Amino acid sequence: MTNAKTNAKFQQLLDCGQSLWMDFLSRQILESGELKDWVENRGLRGMTSNPTIFEKSMTGDETYRPAIEQGIQQGLSATEIYEMLAFDDIRRACDTLRPIYDESDGLDGYVSIEVAPHLARDMAGTMQEARRFFREVDRDNVMVKIPGTLEGLGAIEQAIAEGINVNVTLLFSVEMYRQAAMAYIRGLEKRMEQGQPIDRIGSVASFFLSRIDTKVDDRLGDRLTHIGSDNLNEEKRLESVKGKVAIANAKVAYQTFLGLFEGDRWQRLADQGANVQRLLWASTSTKNPEYSDVLYVDELIGPHTVNTMPVETIEAFGDHGTINCNAVTTDVEQAQTLLNSLSDSDINIDLDAVMDELLEEGIQKFVQPYDSLLQSLESRMKQLTTA
């Protein structure tokens, strides 16, 4: 990963206006100096974390053992120990990325941490935790993840108004993305009206990708099974849609982004130094082995975007990814036509219903590892207490 060719590719990505963030965090990469190397030599501009990532790192890494033992001695609960470990990792990652934050005037250099996923439908609870996490981590470049639910919109607006950096997570539909972006704009306006600075407020809107194709492809597969092989034209049409919807949806979302962050309303905020809320491509590891392992990177390069990738996807892109600085604005009309065609009688997929399902499943996919992490920590605490 340290060869010059690979690093040049990540620099090209940055030259195109896209920031590389890593969808991973562990104490091991902090203590080994690996993260520092990523930042200084490989073009890394930020990081995202979530309960799944912390579950993998905390439950399988002996590096955390001394801190867990210390927590036990202090009489802390599993939740308190989890937060102690997570906050410490986030702080150290923030410190490593601080030079990027300073050099980019608060555009990059962020590390995201998620509030408890059980609060996805609780605006007041989300806001309370967002304030606490921001205060406890105590770093300018920490970004608090708030889910893109209807209840989350008010929390996004209020958090921005209070100067809390926000990563809007679990976005699937273009309409929910639009509402999240408007919440960000309203939050900036509210903060500006209060006479507070808005030039160092950071926000990204995390648009999830591979899960969309997985869900749509499953429905297409069901329909193909249902029609059998009698209608070759319909079969061909259904096959032509597979693996295409997530990219098309993201390209349409990007057009929405371009429309939102222009005009007089946005210009008033930009004049005070406001940063645009960039689209962040998330869930970028390809789930179907028939698709390119860099599909969700190659096809969505463009200005004012972030791509957060697991380490395997970063390595794959460094090895054989393709740079096209205008990829995200290529074939936009075809993308919209594809999305419109889903409701045609011979395809018959309700995209809104798919997006609603994905949001509910997405919340559960964060709740389950969060609960599992706490259970694993409790088991570890019992082992260490009786050892």
C-alpha positions as CSV (number, residue, x, y, z in Angstrom):
1,M,0.0,0.0,0.0
2,T,2.9,2.4,0.4
3,N,4.1,2.3,-3.2
4,A,4.2,5.6,-5.1
5,K,1.8,4.5,-7.8
6,T,-1.0,3.8,-5.3
7,N,-0.4,7.1,-3.4
8,A,-0.5,9.0,-6.6
9,K,-3.9,7.6,-7.3
10,F,-5.2,8.9,-3.9
11,Q,-3.7,12.3,-4.7
12,Q,-5.5,12.3,-8.1
13,L,-8.7,11.6,-6.2
14,L,-8.1,14.6,-4.0
15,D,-7.3,16.7,-7.1
16,C,-10.7,15.7,-8.5
17,G,-12.3,17.2,-5.4
18,Q,-13.1,14.0,-3.6
19,S,-11.8,13.2,-0.1
20,L,-10.8,9.7,0.9
21,W,-12.1,8.7,4.4
22,M,-11.6,5.4,6.0
23,D,-14.5,3.4,7.3
24,F,-12.6,1.8,10.2
25,L,-11.0,2.6,13.5
26,S,-9.1,0.5,16.0
27,R,-6.6,1.1,18.9
28,Q,-4.1,-1.0,17.0
29,I,-3.8,1.3,14.0
30,L,-3.5,4.2,16.5
31,E,-0.7,2.7,18.6
32,S,1.2,1.2,15.7
33,G,1.5,4.5,13.8
34,E,-0.4,3.0,10.9
35,L,-3.1,5.8,11.0
36,K,-0.4,8.5,11.1
37,D,1.2,6.9,8.0
38,W,-2.2,6.9,6.2
39,V,-2.7,10.6,7.0
40,E,0.9,11.7,6.1
41,N,1.7,9.4,3.2
42,R,-1.5,8.0,1.7
43,G,-3.9,10.9,1.3
44,L,-6.3,9.9,4.1
45,R,-8.6,12.9,5.0
46,G,-11.0,11.6,7.6
47,M,-12.5,8.6,9.3
48,T,-15.9,7.1,10.1
49,S,-16.8,4.7,12.9
50,N,-20.0,2.8,13.9
51,P,-21.0,0.1,16.4
52,T,-20.1,-2.6,13.9
53,I,-16.6,-1.3,13.6
54,F,-16.2,-0.9,17.4
55,E,-17.6,-4.4,18.0
56,K,-15.0,-5.9,15.7
57,S,-12.1,-4.0,17.1
58,M,-13.0,-4.0,20.9
59,T,-14.0,-7.6,21.2
60,G,-11.2,-9.1,19.3
61,D,-8.2,-6.9,20.2
62,E,-6.1,-7.5,23.3
63,T,-4.9,-3.8,23.1
64,Y,-8.1,-2.8,24.9
65,R,-7.6,-5.2,27.9
66,P,-5.7,-2.8,30.3
67,A,-8.4,-0.1,29.8
68,I,-11.2,-2.6,30.3
69,E,-9.5,-3.8,33.6
70,Q,-9.2,-0.2,34.7
71,G,-12.9,0.4,34.0
72,I,-13.8,-2.7,36.1
73,Q,-11.7,-1.4,39.0
74,Q,-13.5,1.9,38.8
75,G,-16.9,0.1,38.9
76,L,-18.0,1.2,35.5
77,S,-20.8,-0.4,33.6
78,A,-20.3,-2.1,30.1
79,T,-21.9,1.0,28.5
80,E,-19.5,3.3,30.4
81,I,-16.5,1.2,29.5
82,Y,-17.5,1.2,25.8
83,E,-17.8,5.0,25.8
84,M,-14.5,5.4,27.6
85,L,-12.8,3.2,25.0
86,A,-14.6,4.8,22.1
87,F,-14.1,8.4,23.2
88,D,-10.4,7.7,23.8
89,D,-9.9,6.2,20.3
90,I,-11.9,9.0,18.7
91,R,-9.8,11.7,20.5
92,R,-6.5,10.1,19.4
93,A,-7.7,9.8,15.8
94,C,-8.9,13.4,15.9
95,D,-5.4,14.5,17.1
96,T,-3.8,12.5,14.3
97,L,-6.1,14.1,11.7
98,R,-5.9,17.6,13.2
99,P,-3.3,18.8,10.7
100,I,-5.7,18.0,7.9
101,Y,-8.5,19.8,9.7
102,D,-6.3,22.9,10.0
103,E,-4.9,22.8,6.5
104,S,-8.4,22.4,5.0
105,D,-10.0,25.2,7.1
106,G,-12.4,22.7,8.7
107,L,-13.5,20.9,5.5
108,D,-11.7,17.6,6.2
109,G,-9.8,16.0,9.1
110,Y,-13.0,14.7,10.9
111,V,-13.6,11.5,12.8
112,S,-17.2,10.4,13.2
113,I,-18.8,8.8,16.2
114,E,-22.4,7.6,16.4
115,V,-24.9,8.3,19.1
116,A,-26.7,5.1,20.5
117,P,-28.7,3.7,17.5
118,H,-31.7,3.1,19.8
119,L,-32.3,6.9,19.6
120,A,-32.8,7.0,15.9
121,R,-36.5,7.9,16.4
122,D,-36.0,10.1,19.4
123,M,-35.1,13.7,18.6
124,A,-34.7,14.9,22.2
125,G,-32.6,11.9,23.2
126,T,-30.4,12.2,20.1
127,M,-29.8,15.9,20.8
128,Q,-28.9,15.2,24.4
129,E,-26.4,12.6,23.4
130,A,-25.0,14.6,20.5
131,R,-24.2,17.5,23.0
132,R,-22.7,15.0,25.5
133,F,-20.5,13.2,22.9
134,F,-19.3,16.5,21.5
135,R,-18.4,17.8,24.9
136,E,-16.8,14.6,26.2
137,V,-14.6,14.0,23.1
138,D,-13.7,17.7,23.3
139,R,-12.2,18.0,19.8
140,D,-13.0,20.6,17.1
141,N,-12.8,17.9,14.5
142,V,-15.1,15.3,15.9
143,M,-18.3,14.7,13.9
144,V,-21.4,13.3,15.5
145,K,-23.5,10.9,13.5
146,I,-27.2,11.5,13.5
147,P,-29.5,9.2,11.5
148,G,-31.4,10.6,8.5
149,T,-34.9,9.9,9.9
150,L,-37.8,12.3,10.1
151,E,-37.1,12.6,13.8
152,G,-33.4,13.2,13.1
153,L,-34.0,16.2,11.0
154,G,-34.8,18.5,13.9
155,A,-31.7,17.2,15.7
156,I,-29.5,17.9,12.7
157,E,-30.7,21.5,12.5
158,Q,-30.4,22.1,16.2
159,A,-26.9,20.5,16.4
160,I,-25.6,22.6,13.6
161,A,-27.1,25.7,15.2
162,E,-25.2,24.8,18.4
163,G,-21.9,24.4,16.5
164,I,-21.8,20.6,16.6
165,N,-20.4,19.0,13.5
166,V,-22.8,16.5,12.0
167,N,-22.5,13.4,9.8
168,V,-26.1,12.6,8.7
169,T,-26.1,8.8,8.4
170,L,-28.4,6.2,6.9
171,L,-29.5,8.2,3.9
172,F,-31.0,6.2,1.1
173,S,-33.6,8.2,-0.7
174,V,-32.9,11.5,-2.6
175,E,-35.9,13.1,-0.9
176,M,-34.6,12.4,2.6
177,Y,-31.2,13.6,1.5
178,R,-32.7,16.9,0.4
179,Q,-34.5,17.3,3.7
180,A,-31.2,16.6,5.6
181,A,-29.4,19.2,3.5
182,M,-32.1,21.8,4.2
183,A,-31.9,21.0,7.9
184,Y,-28.1,21.8,7.7
185,I,-28.8,25.1,5.9
186,R,-31.5,26.1,8.4
187,G,-29.1,25.3,11.3
188,L,-26.4,27.5,9.8
189,E,-28.9,30.3,9.3
190,K,-30.1,30.0,12.9
191,R,-26.5,30.1,14.1
192,M,-25.7,33.1,12.0
193,E,-28.8,34.9,13.3
194,Q,-27.4,34.4,16.8
195,G,-24.2,36.1,15.8
196,Q,-22.2,32.9,16.0
197,P,-19.4,32.0,13.5
198,I,-20.3,29.4,10.9
199,D,-16.9,29.1,9.1
200,R,-15.7,26.0,11.0
201,I,-18.9,23.9,11.0
202,G,-18.5,20.6,9.2
203,S,-21.2,18.3,7.9
204,V,-21.5,15.4,5.5
205,A,-24.6,13.6,4.2
206,S,-23.8,9.9,4.2
207,F,-25.6,8.3,1.2
208,F,-25.6,4.5,1.4
209,L,-25.0,2.5,-1.8
210,S,-24.4,-1.2,-1.9
211,R,-27.4,-2.0,0.3
212,I,-29.6,-0.4,-2.3
213,D,-28.4,-2.7,-5.1
214,T,-28.6,-5.8,-2.8
215,K,-32.2,-5.0,-2.0
216,V,-33.3,-4.1,-5.5
217,D,-31.4,-7.1,-7.0
218,D,-33.2,-9.4,-4.7
219,R,-36.6,-8.1,-5.9
220,L,-35.5,-8.4,-9.5
221,G,-34.4,-12.0,-8.8
222,D,-37.8,-12.8,-7.3
223,R,-39.5,-11.4,-10.4
224,L,-37.2,-13.3,-12.8
225,T,-38.0,-16.5,-10.9
226,H,-41.7,-15.7,-11.1
227,I,-41.8,-15.0,-14.9
228,G,-39.6,-18.0,-15.7
229,S,-37.9,-18.1,-19.1
230,D,-41.0,-17.6,-21.2
231,N,-40.5,-13.9,-21.8
232,L,-37.0,-13.2,-23.0
233,N,-37.6,-9.5,-23.5
234,E,-38.7,-9.0,-20.0
235,E,-35.9,-11.1,-18.6
236,K,-33.4,-9.1,-20.5
237,R,-34.9,-5.8,-19.2
238,L,-34.8,-7.0,-15.6
239,E,-31.3,-8.2,-16.0
240,S,-30.3,-4.8,-17.4
241,V,-31.3,-3.0,-14.2
242,K,-29.3,-5.3,-11.8
243,G,-26.4,-3.5,-10.0
244,K,-27.3,-0.1,-11.5
245,V,-29.8,1.5,-9.1
246,A,-27.5,2.6,-6.3
247,I,-25.2,4.5,-8.7
248,A,-28.1,6.0,-10.6
249,N,-29.7,7.1,-7.3
250,A,-26.4,8.7,-6.1
251,K,-26.0,10.6,-9.4
252,V,-29.5,12.1,-9.0
253,A,-28.7,13.0,-5.4
254,Y,-25.6,14.8,-6.6
255,Q,-27.7,16.9,-8.9
256,T,-29.9,17.8,-6.0
257,F,-26.8,18.8,-4.0
258,L,-25.7,21.1,-6.9
259,G,-29.1,22.7,-6.9
260,L,-29.2,23.2,-3.1
261,F,-25.8,24.8,-2.6
262,E,-26.2,27.7,-5.0
263,G,-28.3,30.8,-5.3
264,D,-28.8,33.8,-3.0
265,R,-29.9,31.8,0.1
266,W,-26.7,29.7,0.1
267,Q,-24.5,32.6,-1.0
268,R,-25.4,34.6,2.2
269,L,-24.0,31.7,4.2
270,A,-21.0,31.1,1.9
271,D,-20.1,34.8,2.3
272,Q,-19.7,34.1,6.1
273,G,-17.3,31.2,5.3
274,A,-19.9,28.3,5.5
275,N,-18.7,25.0,4.0
276,V,-21.1,23.1,1.8
277,Q,-22.5,19.9,3.3
278,R,-20.8,17.4,1.1
279,L,-22.3,14.1,-0.1
280,L,-20.4,11.2,1.4
281,W,-20.6,7.8,-0.3
282,A,-21.0,5.1,2.3
283,S,-21.6,1.3,2.2
284,T,-19.0,1.2,-0.6
285,S,-17.8,-2.4,-0.3
286,T,-19.4,-4.4,-3.1
287,K,-21.6,-7.2,-1.8
288,N,-22.1,-9.0,-5.1
289,P,-18.9,-10.8,-6.2
290,E,-20.1,-10.4,-9.9
291,Y,-19.7,-6.6,-9.6
292,S,-16.4,-4.7,-9.6
293,D,-14.9,-4.4,-6.1
294,V,-14.4,-0.6,-6.9
295,L,-17.8,0.0,-8.5
296,Y,-18.9,2.4,-5.8
297,V,-15.7,4.4,-6.1
298,D,-15.0,4.6,-9.8
299,E,-18.5,5.6,-10.7
300,L,-18.9,8.4,-8.2
301,I,-15.8,10.6,-8.3
302,G,-16.5,14.3,-8.4
303,P,-16.0,17.7,-6.7
304,H,-17.3,18.3,-3.2
305,T,-17.7,14.6,-2.3
306,V,-16.3,12.2,0.2
307,N,-15.9,8.4,-0.2
308,T,-15.5,6.5,3.1
309,M,-14.2,3.0,2.3
310,P,-13.3,0.0,4.4
311,V,-9.6,-0.9,4.1
312,E,-10.1,-3.6,1.6
313,T,-11.9,-1.3,-0.8
314,I,-9.2,1.4,-0.4
315,E,-6.5,-1.2,-1.3
316,A,-8.5,-2.4,-4.3
317,F,-9.0,1.1,-5.6
318,G,-5.3,1.8,-5.0
319,D,-4.5,-1.3,-7.1
320,H,-6.9,-1.1,-10.0
321,G,-9.3,1.8,-9.6
322,T,-10.0,4.2,-12.4
323,I,-9.9,8.0,-12.1
324,N,-12.6,10.0,-13.9
325,C,-13.0,13.4,-12.2
326,N,-16.5,13.8,-13.8
327,A,-17.8,10.3,-13.2
328,V,-20.6,11.5,-10.9
329,T,-22.0,13.9,-13.5
330,T,-21.7,11.4,-16.4
331,D,-24.9,9.9,-17.8
332,V,-27.2,11.7,-15.4
333,E,-30.2,11.6,-17.7
334,Q,-29.8,7.9,-18.1
335,A,-29.7,7.6,-14.4
336,Q,-33.0,9.4,-13.9
337,T,-34.6,7.4,-16.7
338,L,-33.5,4.2,-15.0
339,L,-35.0,5.2,-11.7
340,N,-38.2,6.2,-13.4
341,S,-38.4,2.9,-15.2
342,L,-38.5,0.9,-11.9
343,S,-42.2,1.7,-11.6
344,D,-43.0,0.3,-15.1
345,S,-45.3,-2.7,-15.1
346,D,-42.6,-5.1,-16.4
347,I,-40.3,-4.2,-13.5
348,N,-42.8,-3.1,-10.9
349,I,-40.4,-2.0,-8.0
350,D,-41.6,0.8,-5.7
351,L,-38.4,2.6,-5.0
352,D,-39.8,4.6,-2.1
353,A,-40.9,1.4,-0.3
354,V,-37.4,0.0,-0.9
355,M,-35.8,3.1,0.7
356,D,-38.2,2.9,3.7
357,E,-37.3,-0.7,4.2
358,L,-33.6,0.0,3.9
359,L,-33.8,2.8,6.6
360,E,-35.6,0.5,9.1
361,E,-33.1,-2.3,8.4
362,G,-30.2,0.1,8.6
363,I,-31.3,1.2,12.1
364,Q,-31.5,-2.4,13.1
365,K,-28.0,-3.1,11.6
366,F,-26.6,-0.5,14.0
367,V,-28.7,-1.6,17.0
368,Q,-27.8,-5.2,16.8
369,P,-23.9,-4.8,16.8
370,Y,-24.3,-2.1,19.5
371,D,-26.2,-4.5,21.8
372,S,-23.9,-7.3,20.8
373,L,-20.9,-5.2,21.7
374,L,-22.2,-4.4,25.1
375,Q,-23.0,-8.1,25.7
376,S,-19.5,-9.0,24.6
377,L,-18.0,-6.4,26.9
378,E,-20.0,-7.7,29.8
379,S,-18.7,-11.2,29.1
380,R,-15.2,-9.9,28.9
381,M,-15.6,-8.1,32.2
382,K,-16.8,-11.2,33.9
383,Q,-13.8,-13.2,32.6
384,L,-11.3,-10.5,33.7
385,T,-13.0,-10.2,37.1
386,T,-12.8,-13.9,37.8
387,A,-9.3,-14.4,36.3
